[in-house]
Amino acid sequence: MKKKITITLKTEIADQAKALAKSQGISLSELISRKLESLDEDLSPSQLAAKRLLEHLKNQPPFPPQEKSDKEMRHEYLAKKYGLEEEKS
């Protein structure tokens, strides 16, 4: 999937980028895409894995809100585990 964006660059940098893209026979968009994709090559395997995990998590639906706090659930679990449950009337 492609997405159209608008960026602002210093005139000199924009001119250099256009000239470089033209000399390579590619579009400015392709030049920028290749450069950004090459940044991943500088990452270690664990950094790449973390990046993939974060991208995956961004696309997941949020967790539903819990009825009880973590502290309350921990208290109930420990009370049940050690037989300290309070009787409810």
C-alpha positions as CSV (number, residue, x, y, z in Angstrom):
1,M,0.0,0.0,0.0
2,K,1.2,3.5,-0.8
3,K,0.4,6.7,0.9
4,K,1.0,10.2,-0.5
5,I,2.7,12.6,1.8
6,T,4.0,16.2,1.7
7,I,7.4,17.1,3.2
8,T,9.3,20.3,3.5
9,L,13.1,20.4,2.9
10,K,15.7,23.0,2.5
11,T,16.0,24.1,-1.1
12,E,19.5,22.8,-1.5
13,I,18.7,19.4,-0.1
14,A,15.6,19.1,-2.3
15,D,17.6,20.0,-5.3
16,Q,20.3,17.5,-4.4
17,A,17.7,14.7,-3.8
18,K,16.1,15.4,-7.2
19,A,19.5,15.4,-9.0
20,L,20.5,12.1,-7.2
21,A,17.2,10.5,-8.1
22,K,17.5,11.6,-11.8
23,S,21.1,10.3,-12.0
24,Q,19.9,6.9,-10.7
25,G,16.9,6.9,-13.1
26,I,14.4,6.6,-10.3
27,S,11.7,8.9,-8.9
28,L,12.3,11.0,-5.8
29,S,9.7,8.9,-4.0
30,E,11.6,5.7,-4.8
31,L,14.9,7.3,-3.7
32,I,13.4,8.3,-0.3
33,S,11.7,4.9,0.1
34,R,14.9,3.0,-0.6
35,K,16.9,5.2,1.9
36,L,14.3,4.7,4.6
37,E,14.1,1.0,4.0
38,S,17.9,0.8,4.2
39,L,17.8,2.2,7.8
40,D,16.4,-1.2,8.9
41,E,19.6,-2.8,7.7
42,D,21.5,-0.9,10.4
43,L,19.4,-2.5,13.2
44,S,20.4,-5.5,15.2
45,P,18.2,-8.7,15.0
46,S,16.8,-7.9,18.4
47,Q,16.0,-4.3,17.4
48,L,14.3,-5.6,14.2
49,A,12.2,-8.1,16.2
50,A,11.2,-5.3,18.6
51,K,10.2,-3.1,15.7
52,R,8.1,-5.9,14.2
53,L,6.5,-6.6,17.6
54,L,5.6,-2.9,18.1
55,E,4.1,-2.7,14.6
56,H,2.1,-5.8,15.3
57,L,0.8,-4.5,18.6
58,K,-0.2,-1.2,17.0
59,N,-2.7,-3.1,14.8
60,Q,-4.3,-5.0,17.7
61,P,-7.5,-3.9,19.3
62,P,-7.1,-2.5,22.8
63,F,-7.7,-4.6,25.8
64,P,-11.2,-4.2,27.3
65,P,-11.2,-2.4,30.7
66,Q,-10.9,-4.7,33.7
67,E,-13.6,-4.9,36.3
68,K,-11.1,-5.1,39.1
69,S,-7.6,-3.6,39.5
70,D,-4.5,-5.7,39.4
71,K,-4.0,-5.1,43.1
72,E,-7.5,-6.4,43.9
73,M,-7.1,-9.5,41.7
74,R,-3.7,-10.2,43.3
75,H,-5.2,-9.9,46.7
76,E,-8.0,-12.3,45.8
77,Y,-5.6,-14.8,44.3
78,L,-3.3,-14.8,47.3
79,A,-6.2,-15.0,49.8
80,K,-7.6,-18.0,47.9
81,K,-4.2,-19.6,47.5
82,Y,-3.4,-19.4,51.2
83,G,-7.0,-20.1,52.4
84,L,-7.6,-16.6,53.7
85,E,-10.8,-15.9,51.9
86,E,-13.2,-13.8,53.7
87,E,-16.8,-15.0,53.8
88,K,-19.1,-12.6,52.1
89,S,-22.5,-12.1,53.7
